Amino acid sequence: MNINDAVITIEKFLESYKSDDWSPAEIRIRPSGDDMNAIKIWFDFDGAPNLDELKDKAIKALGEAHKDIADAFDLEVRAE
């Protein structure tokens, strides 16, 4: 799988990901311009107090659902 296909797969997964406390106002996923093996993921949780917990939970679920992507690419995740 190339990086562009991985970005599309991640987008689809996160759009359909459901959790009781998961409600980001915005999600952005882009291939890194600096590293051909990295994907940047950004969540905007609009003032949620537990940012690290929210992003870690979603990325763990992504890794379980798409182990091939988690193993093949460096996922750089940020949350605000």
N, C-alpha and C positions, 0 to 999 in steps of 0.2 A: 504494500500500500504506500502510495506517495504522500507527501505532507499535505497536499491540497485535499486529497480524499480523506485523510485523517481529520482535517479541520471540519469538513462537511459532516463526517460521522459524529464528531464531538458536538457540533451544533445541534444535530438532530437528537442526540441523546439528552443533552441538557434542556432542550425545549420540551421534551417529554418526561423528564425526571420529576417525580413527585415525592414530596416529603411534607410533614406537618408544618415545619418551620421554614421551608424553602420557598421564597418568593422574591427573587431578585428583580429589581426594577429594570435592570439591563444586563445583558451578557454580551461580551465581545470575545471572539476567538480569531486569532490571526497567526499565520506562520511568522516566525521571528525573522526580521530583516538581517540580523547579525549572525544567526546560527541556523544553518540549514537543517538541523536536527531538533529544533526547538519550536514549540507551539506556545503562544502566549494566550492565557485565558484571564479575563477580567470580569469580575462580578460587581455590580452596584446594588447593595442591599438597602440603600436609602435609610441609613441611620440605625440599622440593627446592631445590638450590642455585642453579639457573639460572632463576629466576622470569621475568625479562624476556624471555629467549630463548623460553621455553615459551609465554608469553602472546602474544608477537609472532608466533610461528609459527602459532598457531591463528587469530589475527585476520587475518593475511595470507591464510590458506586460506579463511576466511569471506568476505573481500573478493573473492577470485577466484571463489568459488562463487556469491556473491550480491552482485554489484557494485551492483545497484539499492539494496540496503539500505545498503551502505557509502557510497554517494554521497548518499543521502537523509537519513541520520541521523548524528549525532555519537556515536561509540562511545567511551564512557569505560570504560577497562579497568583493573582492578586485580588483583593477584595477591599471595597470601600463602603 
